[in-house]
């Protein structure tokens, strides 16, 4: 009996190790390749030896070159700027709207909440082309506005905040009203400070979705000045297709930053994801 | 609570932005699908349903419908099955499970374009590490993305690598809500491992499974980045899904009418399939 149990245990462990290996392999391979000199990238690929998977002449020239020659500093700045602006305004506007939905009774509440639910069920890809026409009319092609503003109001974020606010006791808000606090004060000084977990998960979701967005920035920006990281990466497949070590280095930068954010904040991200899944 | 105008002040900024950037474009898309580029530059002509009837007579469009359906018939069951398996693994009570969970969630933080680029390099037919591993193991090298028979499978592989961890999060949350008492009760009744899975786990997992099935299907019907980055719909249109065809219509052939009509038809197709899934998953109870 005990032998069988430990056998299944080691079988599960084995499956887990194999799975983890499949998940990590492309990423580790990218890290290893990014610290090789350009001439070494394909030197050890075939035939397969230990040198295929371990770098022998470690160098950081690819990373240095990215920042010194390819303006990767400004690409990173753009991406951070766009993502942080989206997080800042997305969290502010989303939590305000959610506060109204969770704590007030007003005319048209159900219709408006239905509208919010509708917008997060309509996938972005479906509206991308008409949205381009609209943003073009506003004169926002090739601006930060064009990337940020359409992403700020997010139905999912409103929904997450609303679920959280519903659990805050009404008596807390009422006693603050008795003390003469305005609604604005109550929102800013009582409700938001109590809502750190949901704020972290909403911010993380907005940050990662903006960090990863590719199709929209591709459509809405043309010049190098506003290039974000995913678009800059896809340039490597077309324009500089042979500078492999830099391509690997750029992709390592592009995935290491969200991973470093996600791993310590995993708990919040998962809370956010699972709350959004429980719709009924 | 009192002060009638207060909630509207809190709502206004978000709702106005949602109306402008989410709701209005849907209406605009519907309108666009009824127009075509006119003879005068910048002035579009109203063409009624011509964009739609044009599509129905267009074999490129029908081939694209076929590719989209083929892709989804395989990618969705594969992803959902693996996500369920992964969720069960992640739910195992073992030492070091936290580390394994972290590893499984890592692809969530790797964007699809990056995943595509990395896999593309490894799968390069001449210089890629995958082929040298295959040769090392005694197999013959494969053409991968350059073959019209393999390209779609490679995209399924990449989408699965990227997506399974994400969908497993929902299923893991569902598994953790199954009360432990139910398993104990079933064991006392003499239920084996498989019986417990079939009679306890599976029925209680119905809700998260339905959600994952529907959400994953929508995501995969709209999947576009791998085709755009890796194949541009080729070779020989073998990966030319409807989103890729629509994108090309809009931004390569400058025909937003056709592009919008394709997206509207795709949306209708998705709604039909989701409706079917809801019905099937519910009737199984």
Interface residues (C-beta under 8 A of the other chain):
Chain A: X9 X12 X13 X15 X16 X19 X20 X22 X23 X24 X26 X27 X29 X30 X42 X45 X46 X47 X48 X52 X93 X94 X96 X97 X99 X100 X101 X103 X104 X105 X106 X109 X112 X115 X116 X118 X119 X122 X123 X125 X126 X127 X129 X130 X131 X132 X133 X134 X149 X150 X152 X153 X155 X158 X173 X177 X183 X187 X208 X211 X212 X214 X215 X219 X230 X233 X234 X236 X237 X244 X247 X248 X251 X254 X255 X258 X259 X261 X262 X263 X266 X269 X270 X273 X274 X277 X278 X279 X280
Chain B: X1 X3 X4 X6 X7 X8 X10 X11 X13 X14 X15 X17 X18 X19 X20 X21 X22 X23 X24 X25 X26 X28 X29 X32 X86 X89 X92 X94 X100 X101 X102 X103 X104 X105 X106 X107 X108 X109 X110 X111 X112 X113 X114 X115 X117 X118 X119 X120 X121 X122 X127 X128 X129 X131 X132 X133 X135 X136 X161 X165 X166 X169 X170 X173 X207 X208 X211 X212 X215 X218 X219 X222 X224 X225 X228 X229 X243 X246 X250 X251 X256 X259 X260 X263 X266 X267
